[in-house]
Amino acid sequence: MRLSERSPAPSGFRRPLRAALALLLLLFLAAGCGYGSRAPGAAAAPAVGTGPPLSADEVSIGYFANVTHATPLAGVQKGYFTRELGGTRLRTQVFNGGPSALEALNAGAVDIAWMGPSPAVNGFLRSEGRGLRIVSGAASGGVALVVDADAKVRGTDIRGLRIATPEAGNTQDVALLHWIREQGWEVDPRTGRGDVTVVRQSSKEIPTSFRRGAIDGAWVPEPVAAQLVAAGGRVVVDESDLWDGGAFVTALVVVSPSFLAGHPDVVDAVLRGSVRTNAWLKSHPTEGKTAVNSAIEALTGRPLEHGVLDAAWRHVKLTDDPLAATLAEEAGRADRLGLLHGADGTQGGGAQAALRGIFDLRPLNRVLAQQGEPAVDDAGLGVAGRGT
């Protein structure tokens, strides 16, 4: 989602309206399409484990059908979430991208969602801190600048080329614009015109545009980067090389503050399922890849090619740590580019001050303590720093 784009403020809709809202969202999403031939968006039948329900009869989670969301894809399929939730029903909703997931969270159609840093930041700022809380990390890395192998590029000099990003002001768009500025080149962040032509396209369109020669390359996350390499591209920049230690956040877990306040035990259960799924995926990579690709095929109608999946899996790192300091840096870059705005649409205040309170890592740290794992840090952007 664009950091400069206005998104709906959280509504006061009550839970009885969820079914109607979800139906409207499904009708809206039906026009889109994902990596396969069918569009993600259909809500699966609710799943329920054994035992009494927790404080909520049901919880709805949302995520995407891609590799950076391997945790919910595998966790739902392998039953990690339902085991933790007991008699609380689990409903799932699959989205094409951050904007629709954020709309669903704001409308109360989902309670917890996996999404990228930009929609999370956008949703927090546009709602003046009332729209969401980040409660966990999900994925790090897995982003690259891939350019046509036949393009005349010396080193990393891509001046004169047409380079795509998934959306104006989204996480990868900001990363590309920041990198271009660091090279000493000029590009207008709004229009994308300059020494490099930045073309904004959806992730599902970029591989086709690349194969047709409509673009020369793209700064994209996995599995799109691997798809471009398979179509004749080469990696010019691996974004992990630009960060200290190679780690930077690419996917997060967010929750509605009202749901977090009303049902902390359910949030804890979902996070236990997430932590245990990540541990299983890391210790069973072959079986994990199969589970994730099976889920992608079920949701989109087409699995990822094995070579693409293998390449994407190598570059994406699953993590419970939200890497809060890197989120702050990403938002700071957007601010310096003139793409970070508050609820009134104006700039100012700085990313650090604007994002204070976006994290509530207390539920995750409770879960990690139960697993004997160290606590993770909110980089001074937690709810305590906001005075809540």
Protein Blocks (a to p, Z undefined) as FASTA:
>chain_A
ZZkbccddddfbdfklmmmmmmmmmmmmmmpccfblbdchiacdddddedjddfbfbdcd
dddddfklmmmmmmmmnommmmmnomaccdddddfbfklmmmmmmnopafbdcddfklmm
mmmmmnnoplbccfbdfbegjiacdddfkbccehjacghiacddfbehiaklmmmmmmmm
mnopacdfklopajbdcddddfklmmmmmmnopagbdcdddfklmmmmmnopacfbdfkl
mpghhiacfbdcdddfklmmmmmmlmmmmmmmmmmmmmmmmmmmmlmmmmmmmmmmmmno
pacdfklmmmmmmmpccdfblolmlmmmmmmmmmmnopaccfkopaehijmlmmgojacc
klmmmmmmmnopacddeehpafklnoZZ
